[in-house]
Amino acid sequence: MRILSLNVIALLLLLTLVEGCTIKNREGVEICCSGFSKDSNGNCVSNCNGDFDKSSKIVIIGAGASGIAAATRLLSHGFTNVSILEGQSRIGGRINTVPFGDDHIDLGAQWCHGEKNNVVYEMVKDKNLLDKSKTAFGSHLLIRSSSEVVSKENSEKLREIIDSCFEDEKELLKSYNDSLGAYVRDYFLNALKQEKYASIDKIIADEFIETFQKGLASNEGAKSTFDVSGKGNLHYVTTEGHQGMNWKGKGYITILNVLMESKCNDFGVLNKRIFFNQEVSDIKSHTSGVDVKCISGIEHEADHVIFTGSVGVLRDRAKSLFQPDLPANKISAIENLGFGTVNKIFLYFDKKWWNQDFSGFTILWKEKDLEELRKTEYAWVEGIFGFFTVNYQPNVLSGWAVGETALQIEKLPKSKQLEGIMYIVRKILSNTNIPQPIDFITTAWNSNPFARGSYSHRSMDTEAFDTGASDLAEPILGENQKPVLMFAGEATHSYYYSTVHGAIESGWREADRIYEYYCKSV
């Protein structure tokens, strides 16, 4: 009965796709999916001249956003032999929603970025699942390491420079050959020379730009903004609309449930299709398909494999995982696309000890205080650039760690982590009476063998070696141009990299590639 119901669902989804399968390109123009084209009425219809056998075995490696998107899309195309091998004991990949505090928190992907041309938003916009978060950057306090709060007037002026910096970047970065960090630094310092910014203390301005660079590094998924290509940063397309929509305390796993048509207590259309704790040890491609072997000893002979592991995983394991070796252009992409670690800290207190209008603070380190910090056992906290309130979690603060701090915090015992975290919170707020949290979590994305980092960016090496997402996404072909081994994930998206909507689109892209291959064969 369960199998019958899933087949009925797949058939209904297939009928929907046959009637019209559309996607949007970089400019936001709606176009037909691969394997579909417009008829005389302007509707996207299947290019298939006839039916084809949809029993080909398709194995997807990874049950993150791109893997789940690929699997559900394949089912909607009518394929019946689709399965996902997941190395961990949960779905989500770099989406990881967990119970914490009064509801849930996201240890990984957290916000829906943008509304127009964002497939995540478009799937849920009528379901009352999203809420527009308070924008921390425009409302949080700037506090120096001496506990001095930067005046509202100067805070607004400093942020005004940053706003103009990114308003002008499209023109200024087109022919810029240095890093994003250098661009921001130079723009900021030049702007400070304007008469309207003469009242800003130059020392505070220097402290501010150092802290802003840390926040920007977290946005880029980079160890440092000086690793990020200025020109390459223009590859990314920001979707219009609110950039920080939250999931009302239920977490980003919500979008996976939507994709799977799950009631949250099962895997919906993917029931009995996801196999957990199946870490893959060998992927051997040949002219007719791919042989996959798991550490558990289970082997799969597939007609097609879609690999969705991160750049970090590929960098760590590509040379031992794939047979034959991956092509040189793909290896170059793996080695030279930017991929760093950003870690989060969540502190849950018995009761809120901050004011109602408090949204958080960023830390501006005075040079002397920073020199002293680096001599102490708490030197590792330097890369924690601020703490902020969390929507739908009234008693929780979240901190963000980048650079060496993001890596070092993973190596510390929990007791030392908390000791350092509370040291910096109490020091900056000049309040030794701030209570200990009753619970806390720190993420460890670099240590996770199924992530090895957070998300991708275009690095200086990406530019230097002239590589990119298209090289990473290029499939391995077998006989008759059959796509036997394919690659999906946020880093394979040319302009929505580092996002969940980019990951989902990449999964759909590879599912459509398989559909198009069989359409051409009939």
Disulfide bonds with the S-S distance in Angstrom:
Cys21-Cys33 2.00
Cys32-Cys44 2.03
Cys48-Cys519 1.89
